[in-house]
Amino acid sequence: MKQFIEARISLKQGGDAFDIAVARLSELGFDGFLEEEDHLLAYCETEEPDSEKVLHKLHSEGFHEVEINLIGNKNWNAEWESSFAPVQISDELVIRAPFHKPVEGVKYDIIIEPKMSFGTAHHETTYLMLQAILGLDLNKREVLDMGSGTGVLAILAWMKGATQALAIDNDEWAYNNAIENKIRNNADIEVEQGDANSLKGRCFDIIFANINRNILLDDIPKYDAVLNSGGSLLMSGFYTDDLPLITEKCAEAGLEFKASQTKNNWVAAIFIKP
């Protein structure tokens, strides 16, 4: 059975403190987060739990009010179910768990099993990506969802008429969760475990990448290499202050900035390949 380190971190400042903490903790290997009123719960998978080592690492990064716990899969899922609420984006889309009742009147109803994978629409970046995708013409397009987490973006792309929707994530847990969500939604998407190095020789009309700034900066040239002329690259996972750096890197690859939207200092931006 998998085990996870849970770091309960006091963040009494509120506001952007949560967003900044999530970004820093992501770089330290944490990839699951829950926000409480004045605490952030951060999770990472572990085979050899060492609470003292994790605590020391967090202290050295400036997180001083921290409580470390060891939890298992069952505990994690129960935690999600107790706090996971449906997310509705306009009158078109609802993201909900299997234990939620369907919402009447929406065009797209996506069921996501809330586990350790990122991509339930509760975080601003996933919300922004889904919102942007709703405005895209995906009919008969070949789409890549890079760093796919739950696979929710690829599932929506398929619902909007994509002829191919490929979800790729390097995390085994996310890979398995995306397969589970594919089945739950009867979605004809492909799911693979891998990273941007596995893209050679492929071509896509539209690429989604909701990861983090550093990975995006490294992989933008790889996305450009497999993006068809006239195609779009939609990215999130970074802050408004990072947009100029992302735009500069895209310009170096020959990608042109088209538009962006923000939510609580997070950004989703679209770039076009001429």
C-alpha positions as CSV (number, residue, x, y, z in Angstrom):
1,M,0.0,0.0,0.0
2,K,1.2,3.5,-0.9
3,Q,2.0,5.9,2.0
4,F,2.0,9.6,1.9
5,I,3.6,12.3,4.0
6,E,1.1,14.9,5.1
7,A,2.6,18.3,6.1
8,R,0.2,20.5,8.0
9,I,1.6,24.0,7.6
10,S,0.3,27.1,9.4
11,L,-0.2,30.0,7.1
12,K,-1.9,32.6,9.2
13,Q,-1.2,35.4,6.6
14,G,-3.8,34.1,4.2
15,G,-4.1,35.7,0.7
16,D,-1.3,34.9,-1.7
17,A,0.6,33.0,1.0
18,F,-1.2,29.8,0.1
19,D,-0.3,30.2,-3.6
20,I,3.3,31.0,-2.9
21,A,3.6,28.1,-0.5
22,V,2.1,25.7,-3.1
23,A,4.6,26.8,-5.7
24,R,7.6,26.3,-3.3
25,L,6.3,23.0,-2.0
26,S,5.8,21.7,-5.5
27,E,9.5,22.2,-6.1
28,L,10.2,20.2,-3.0
29,G,8.3,17.2,-4.3
30,F,4.8,17.7,-2.8
31,D,2.1,17.3,-5.4
32,G,-1.2,17.2,-3.5
33,F,-2.7,20.1,-1.6
34,L,-5.7,21.0,0.5
35,E,-6.4,24.5,1.8
36,E,-8.0,25.2,5.2
37,E,-8.8,28.5,6.8
38,D,-5.3,29.1,8.2
39,H,-3.5,25.9,7.2
40,L,-2.2,24.3,4.1
41,L,-2.1,20.5,3.9
42,A,0.6,19.2,1.5
43,Y,1.1,15.6,0.4
44,C,3.9,13.6,-1.2
45,E,4.3,9.9,-1.8
46,T,7.0,8.1,0.1
47,E,8.4,4.5,0.4
48,E,10.7,5.2,3.3
49,P,8.9,7.7,5.6
50,D,11.2,9.8,7.6
51,S,9.2,12.5,9.4
52,E,12.3,14.2,11.0
53,K,14.0,14.5,7.6
54,V,11.0,16.0,6.0
55,L,10.4,18.4,9.0
56,H,14.1,19.5,8.9
57,K,13.8,20.2,5.1
58,L,10.7,22.3,5.5
59,H,12.2,24.2,8.4
60,S,15.2,25.0,6.2
61,E,12.8,26.4,3.6
62,G,11.2,28.7,6.0
63,F,8.1,26.7,7.0
64,H,8.4,26.7,10.8
65,E,4.9,25.9,12.1
66,V,4.6,22.4,10.6
67,E,3.1,19.1,11.8
68,I,4.1,15.9,9.9
69,N,1.8,12.9,9.6
70,L,1.9,9.6,7.8
71,I,-1.3,8.5,6.0
72,G,-2.4,5.7,3.6
73,N,-4.6,5.6,0.6
74,K,-7.8,5.1,2.5
75,N,-7.1,8.1,4.7
76,W,-6.3,10.2,1.7
77,N,-9.5,9.3,-0.1
78,A,-11.6,9.9,3.0
79,E,-9.9,13.3,3.3
80,W,-10.8,14.2,-0.2
81,E,-14.4,13.1,0.1
82,S,-15.0,15.1,3.2
83,S,-13.8,18.4,1.5
84,F,-14.4,17.9,-2.2
85,A,-17.2,19.9,-3.7
86,P,-18.4,20.1,-7.3
87,V,-16.9,22.9,-9.4
88,Q,-19.1,24.6,-12.0
89,I,-17.6,26.8,-14.7
90,S,-20.3,29.1,-16.3
91,D,-23.4,27.2,-17.4
92,E,-21.5,24.8,-19.6
93,L,-19.3,22.6,-17.4
94,V,-19.4,20.8,-14.0
95,I,-16.5,18.8,-12.5
96,R,-17.8,16.5,-9.8
97,A,-17.0,13.3,-7.9
98,P,-18.8,10.0,-8.3
99,F,-20.5,10.6,-4.9
100,H,-22.1,13.9,-6.1
101,K,-25.5,14.1,-7.8
102,P,-25.5,15.2,-11.5
103,V,-26.1,18.9,-12.1
104,E,-29.0,19.5,-14.5
105,G,-28.7,21.8,-17.5
106,V,-24.9,21.8,-18.1
107,K,-23.5,20.9,-21.4
108,Y,-20.4,19.0,-20.1
109,D,-20.6,16.8,-17.0
110,I,-17.2,15.4,-16.0
111,I,-16.8,12.9,-13.2
112,I,-13.4,12.9,-11.5
113,E,-12.4,10.4,-8.8
114,P,-10.7,12.8,-6.2
115,K,-7.5,11.1,-5.4
116,M,-3.8,12.1,-5.3
117,S,-3.8,13.5,-8.9
118,F,-3.8,17.2,-9.6
119,G,-6.7,18.4,-11.7
120,T,-10.0,18.6,-10.0
121,A,-10.7,22.3,-11.0
122,H,-10.4,23.4,-7.4
123,H,-7.0,25.0,-8.0
124,E,-7.0,28.2,-10.0
125,T,-4.8,26.9,-12.7
126,T,-7.0,23.9,-13.6
127,Y,-10.1,26.2,-13.4
128,L,-8.4,28.7,-15.8
129,M,-7.4,25.9,-18.2
130,L,-10.9,24.5,-18.3
131,Q,-12.4,28.0,-18.8
132,A,-10.0,28.6,-21.7
133,I,-10.7,25.2,-23.3
134,L,-14.5,26.0,-23.3
135,G,-13.7,28.9,-25.6
136,L,-11.6,26.8,-28.1
137,D,-12.8,25.1,-31.2
138,L,-11.5,21.5,-30.7
139,N,-13.7,19.8,-33.3
140,K,-11.6,17.3,-35.3
141,R,-8.4,18.5,-33.6
142,E,-5.5,16.4,-32.3
143,V,-4.9,17.4,-28.7
144,L,-2.2,16.8,-26.2
145,D,-2.7,17.2,-22.4
146,M,0.8,17.3,-21.0
147,G,1.2,16.8,-17.2
148,S,-2.4,15.6,-17.3
149,G,-3.0,14.6,-13.7
150,T,-6.6,13.4,-13.5
151,G,-6.9,13.7,-17.3
152,V,-9.8,16.2,-16.9
153,L,-8.5,18.5,-19.7
154,A,-8.1,15.6,-22.2
155,I,-11.6,14.4,-21.3
156,L,-13.1,17.8,-21.9
157,A,-11.2,18.1,-25.2
158,W,-12.8,14.8,-26.3
159,M,-16.2,15.9,-25.2
160,K,-15.7,19.0,-27.4
161,G,-15.0,16.9,-30.5
162,A,-11.3,16.3,-30.6
163,T,-10.4,13.4,-32.9
164,Q,-7.4,12.5,-30.7
165,A,-6.9,13.5,-27.0
166,L,-3.7,12.2,-25.5
167,A,-3.1,12.6,-21.8
168,I,0.5,12.2,-20.6
169,D,1.9,12.3,-17.0
170,N,5.2,11.1,-15.6
171,D,3.6,10.1,-12.3
172,E,2.3,6.5,-12.0
173,W,-0.5,7.5,-9.6
174,A,-1.8,10.2,-12.0
175,Y,-1.5,7.8,-14.9
176,N,-3.7,5.2,-13.2
177,N,-6.1,7.8,-12.0
178,A,-6.5,9.2,-15.5
179,I,-7.3,5.8,-16.8
180,E,-9.9,5.4,-14.1
181,N,-11.5,8.8,-15.0
182,K,-11.4,7.9,-18.7
183,I,-13.5,4.8,-17.9
184,R,-15.9,6.7,-15.6
185,N,-16.6,9.3,-18.4
186,N,-16.7,6.7,-21.3
187,A,-14.1,9.0,-22.9
188,D,-12.1,7.8,-25.9
189,I,-8.8,9.3,-24.8
190,E,-5.3,7.9,-24.8
191,V,-3.4,7.8,-21.5
192,E,0.4,7.4,-21.3
193,Q,3.0,7.6,-18.5
194,G,5.9,9.7,-19.6
195,D,7.2,13.2,-20.1
196,A,8.0,15.6,-23.0
197,N,10.9,13.5,-24.1
198,S,8.3,10.9,-25.4
199,L,6.8,13.4,-27.9
200,K,9.3,13.1,-30.7
201,G,7.8,12.2,-34.0
202,R,4.3,13.2,-33.0
203,C,2.1,16.1,-34.1
204,F,-0.7,18.0,-32.4
205,D,-3.0,20.9,-33.3
206,I,-3.4,22.0,-29.7
207,I,-1.3,21.4,-26.6
208,F,-2.4,21.9,-23.0
209,A,0.4,22.1,-20.3
210,N,-0.6,22.9,-16.7
211,I,2.6,22.1,-14.8
212,N,4.9,24.6,-13.2
213,R,7.1,27.4,-14.5
214,N,10.4,25.7,-14.5
215,I,9.2,22.6,-16.3
216,L,7.3,24.7,-18.8
217,L,10.4,26.8,-19.5
218,D,12.4,23.6,-20.2
219,D,9.8,22.0,-22.3
220,I,8.4,24.9,-24.4
221,P,10.9,24.1,-27.3
222,K,9.7,20.4,-27.2
223,Y,6.1,21.5,-27.4
224,D,6.9,23.8,-30.3
225,A,8.6,20.9,-32.1
226,V,5.4,18.8,-32.2
227,L,2.9,21.6,-32.6
228,N,1.4,22.0,-36.1
229,S,1.6,25.3,-37.9
230,G,-1.4,27.4,-36.9
231,G,-1.7,25.4,-33.7
232,S,-2.2,26.6,-30.1
233,L,-0.2,26.1,-26.9
234,L,-2.3,26.7,-23.8
235,M,-0.3,26.8,-20.5
236,S,-0.8,27.5,-16.8
237,G,0.9,26.7,-13.5
238,F,2.7,30.0,-13.1
239,Y,2.0,33.5,-11.6
240,T,1.3,36.8,-13.3
241,D,4.9,37.9,-12.6
242,D,6.2,34.9,-14.6
243,L,4.2,35.6,-17.7
244,P,6.9,37.9,-19.3
245,L,9.5,35.1,-18.8
246,I,7.1,32.5,-20.3
247,T,6.3,34.8,-23.2
248,E,10.0,35.5,-23.9
249,K,10.7,31.7,-24.0
250,C,7.8,31.1,-26.4
251,A,9.0,34.0,-28.6
252,E,12.5,32.3,-28.8
253,A,10.7,29.2,-30.1
254,G,8.7,31.2,-32.6
255,L,5.4,31.1,-30.7
256,E,3.3,34.3,-30.6
257,F,1.3,35.4,-27.5
258,K,-2.4,35.6,-28.1
259,A,-4.2,36.1,-24.8
260,S,-4.2,35.4,-21.1
261,Q,-6.5,35.3,-18.2
262,T,-5.9,35.4,-14.4
263,K,-7.4,34.1,-11.2
264,N,-5.9,35.0,-7.8
265,N,-2.5,35.8,-9.3
266,W,-2.4,32.6,-11.4
267,V,-2.3,32.8,-15.2
268,A,-3.4,30.8,-18.2
269,A,-1.9,31.9,-21.5
270,I,-2.4,31.0,-25.1
271,F,0.4,31.1,-27.7
272,I,0.0,30.5,-31.4
273,K,2.4,28.9,-33.9
274,P,2.4,30.9,-37.1
